[in-house]
């Protein structure tokens, strides 16, 4: 997974290179599932207020969140099972939630791997996203996280990640909600992500009424954030941390694949990472009248806008009768990742 951290070929560069002959890319994965920007709401520590307030308010608005749970401190497991079944993401937030200085040799296997196994047993679903307690990590912990998660949320960094940014999949930054931050500021964070066309991740701990959650935000502030996201829903893809991260990572992988010409077909073949969600569908524009796109034996039907739904699980894409050549798509491209 580490080799994918800093993929040099980006969505913008892809457009520039293919525009040399065509003026606009004839082949493009649409960022953020076709939306202008993306927002993920994440919640840490398994606070009871998440079950009693956060999730019901999300459900009222048709939104989904990511809940990073501490496996060694699980309460109300039946309620968390229900949340997972209804489409909210359960993430791994370690076994004990301790500082790095408190761990001994070999402790990270329990903190990450055993925690993941416990959460997967509870939910009956893969748990493939991790969040570092206190935003702390070192090389040993990162190695174990790599073995158990395809993406991890950190803390500080570039809070608006644009499609053409290089990515550290082991430390996706987030904006942390605090009691002292007013609703207008959160709304501005959302609007800024939209204006810049990027993905922003929010981290929420406590909400008003919490029995013990860190830095609780007022209920009106929380519901105000959700209402603002609903207002922007036509322009912003609001989805779980893992769903948006998987789409973006799959896009990055596909964009560095060198197509090959076999007879009348132009073929792309890629390998899905060992630790990765299933069912990721990429929205792709493929220009050209009379072309035929397929994955294996499955013929793909475009929308009226010329968009195709590409299954990342399939690991292949074939385009026949294209009015452009492989050389138009591969000129000056970097090598495909091993």
SVG drawing of the C-alpha trace seen along z (x, -y; Angstrom):
<svg xmlns="http://www.w3.org/2000/svg" viewBox="-36 -32 45 45">
<polyline fill="none" stroke="black" stroke-width="0.4" points="0.0,0.0 2.9,-2.4 3.7,-2.6 0.3,-4.3 0.9,-7.0 2.4,-9.5 1.2,-8.7 2.7,-11.4 0.2,-11.2 -2.9,-13.1 -6.3,-13.8 -5.3,-17.3 -2.1,-16.0 -4.2,-13.3 -6.4,-15.9 -3.4,-18.0 -1.7,-15.1 -4.6,-13.7 -5.7,-17.2 -2.6,-17.5 -4.4,-15.8 -8.0,-16.1 -8.4,-19.5 -10.3,-17.7 -9.7,-14.3 -11.6,-11.5 -11.2,-9.3 -11.7,-10.7 -12.7,-9.4 -15.0,-12.0 -13.7,-13.1 -15.9,-12.8 -18.5,-10.5 -19.4,-13.3 -19.9,-15.9 -18.0,-19.2 -16.6,-18.4 -16.9,-15.8 -17.5,-15.9 -17.2,-13.0 -18.4,-13.2 -16.4,-11.0 -17.2,-10.4 -14.7,-9.1 -14.7,-6.9 -18.2,-5.3 -19.8,-8.0 -23.4,-7.0 -24.5,-10.4 -23.6,-9.2 -26.2,-6.5 -28.8,-8.6 -28.4,-11.8 -25.8,-11.8 -27.1,-8.8 -30.8,-9.6 -30.2,-13.1 -28.1,-11.8 -30.8,-9.3 -33.5,-12.0 -31.6,-13.7 -30.5,-10.6 -26.8,-11.1 -24.2,-8.5 -21.3,-8.9 -18.2,-7.0 -17.9,-5.9 -14.5,-5.0 -14.9,-2.6 -12.5,-1.5 -12.9,2.3 -11.8,2.8 -14.5,0.4 -17.5,1.4 -20.9,0.7 -24.4,1.2 -23.1,3.6 -26.6,4.3 -27.1,0.7 -23.8,0.4 -24.7,3.6 -27.9,1.9 -26.1,-1.3 -23.7,0.7 -26.6,2.7 -28.3,-0.6 -25.3,-1.9 -23.2,-3.8 -19.5,-2.9 -17.7,-1.4 -14.0,-2.2 -11.2,-0.9 -10.0,-3.3 -7.6,-0.9 -8.2,1.5 -7.4,-0.7 -7.0,-4.3 -3.6,-5.0 -0.7,-7.3 2.2,-5.9 4.4,-6.2 2.1,-3.7 2.6,-0.8 5.2,1.9 6.8,4.1 4.3,6.0 1.3,4.2 0.2,2.8 -1.0,6.1 -3.6,6.1 -4.3,2.4 -5.0,2.7 -5.4,6.3 -7.3,7.7 -9.4,4.6 -10.3,4.9 -11.2,8.6 -13.5,7.8 -15.3,5.0 -15.7,7.2 -17.2,10.0 -19.6,7.5 -20.8,5.8 -20.5,8.8 -18.8,6.4 -15.2,5.6 -13.6,2.8 -11.0,1.3 -10.5,-2.2 -8.4,-3.2 -8.2,-6.4 -5.1,-7.1 -5.8,-7.9 -4.5,-11.4 -3.3,-11.6 -0.1,-9.8 1.8,-7.3 5.3,-5.9 6.8,-3.6 5.9,-0.4 2.3,-1.4 2.0,-2.5 3.2,0.9 0.5,2.7 -2.1,0.2 -1.1,0.9 -1.7,4.6 -5.2,3.9 -6.6,0.8 -6.6,-0.7 -6.9,-4.2 -6.3,-5.9 -7.4,-9.2 -4.8,-11.4 -5.1,-15.0 -3.3,-17.9 -2.4,-18.8 -4.1,-19.9 -7.8,-20.1 -9.1,-20.4 -7.7,-17.5 -8.1,-18.2 -8.3,-15.4 -4.9,-16.2 -3.1,-16.2 -0.6,-13.6 -2.0,-11.5 -0.7,-9.9 -3.3,-7.2 -2.0,-6.5 -2.7,-10.0 -5.7,-11.7 -6.2,-15.0 -9.4,-16.2 -11.0,-19.3 -11.7,-18.8 -15.0,-20.1 -14.6,-21.9 -17.0,-23.4 -15.7,-26.9 -16.2,-26.8 -19.5,-28.4 -21.8,-27.1 -20.8,-29.8 -17.3,-28.5 -18.3,-24.9 -20.5,-26.2 -17.5,-28.2 -15.4,-25.0 -18.0,-23.2 -18.3,-26.1 -14.5,-26.4 -14.3,-22.7 -17.0,-23.3 -15.2,-26.4 -11.9,-24.5 -13.4,-21.3 -11.9,-19.1 -12.6,-16.6 -12.8,-17.6 -13.1,-15.3 -14.7,-16.4 -14.0,-14.9 -16.7,-15.1 -16.3,-13.8 -18.9,-14.9 -22.3,-16.5 -24.4,-18.3 -25.8,-15.8 -22.8,-13.4 -21.9,-11.6 -18.2,-11.9 -17.3,-12.9 -14.5,-15.3 -15.2,-19.0 -19.0,-18.6 -20.6,-20.9 -24.1,-22.3 -26.9,-20.2 -28.0,-23.2 -24.5,-23.5 -24.5,-19.8 -27.9,-19.9 -27.0,-23.1 -24.0,-21.4 -26.2,-18.6 -28.8,-21.0 -26.1,-23.0 -24.8,-19.8 -28.4,-18.9 -28.6,-22.3 -25.4,-21.7 -26.1,-18.0 -26.6,-18.5 -23.1,-19.8 -21.3,-18.0 -20.9,-14.2 -21.7,-13.6 -20.6,-10.0 -18.6,-8.0 -14.8,-8.3 -14.2,-4.8 -16.6,-5.3 -15.1,-8.5 -11.6,-7.3 -12.1,-4.1 -13.4,-6.0 -10.5,-8.4 -7.9,-5.7 -9.4,-3.6 -9.4,-6.6 -5.7,-7.2 -4.9,-3.6 -6.8,-3.6 -5.3,-6.9 -1.7,-5.5 -2.6,-2.3 -1.1,-2.3 -3.6,-1.1 -2.6,1.4 -3.8,1.9 -4.9,5.4 -6.4,5.6 -9.3,3.1 -9.5,2.8 -7.8,0.5 -7.5,2.4 -6.8,1.3 -5.8,3.9 -5.3,3.1 -4.8,4.9 -7.0,4.2 -5.1,3.8 -5.2,6.8 -6.9,4.6 -9.7,2.7 -13.5,2.5 -15.6,4.3 -18.2,2.8 -16.5,-0.4 -18.0,-1.9 -16.2,-4.7 -18.0,-7.2 -16.1,-7.6 -16.5,-9.7 -15.4,-8.0 -15.8,-10.1 -16.4,-8.8 -19.4,-8.0 -19.9,-4.3 -17.5,-3.0 -18.1,0.1 -16.9,0.4 -16.9,3.6 -15.6,5.3 -15.0,9.0 -18.2,10.2 -20.3,7.4 -21.1,4.7 -21.4,1.3 -24.2,-1.1 -23.5,-4.8 -25.8,-7.5 -27.1,-10.2 -24.1,-12.3 -21.7,-9.6 -20.9,-8.4 -20.0,-4.8 -20.2,-3.0 -16.8,-1.1 -16.5,1.7 -13.1,1.4 -13.5,5.0 -13.4,6.2 -9.8,5.1 -10.2,4.5 -11.8,2.2 -11.9,2.6 -12.9,0.0 -13.4,0.8 -14.0,-1.4 -12.3,-4.3 -11.5,-7.4 -8.2,-7.9 -5.0,-5.8 -3.2,-4.4 -0.4,-6.8 -2.8,-9.7 -3.4,-8.3 0.2,-7.2 2.4,-10.0 4.8,-11.0 2.9,-9.0 4.8,-7.7 5.3,-3.9 2.4,-1.9 2.9,-1.0 4.2,2.5"/>
</svg>
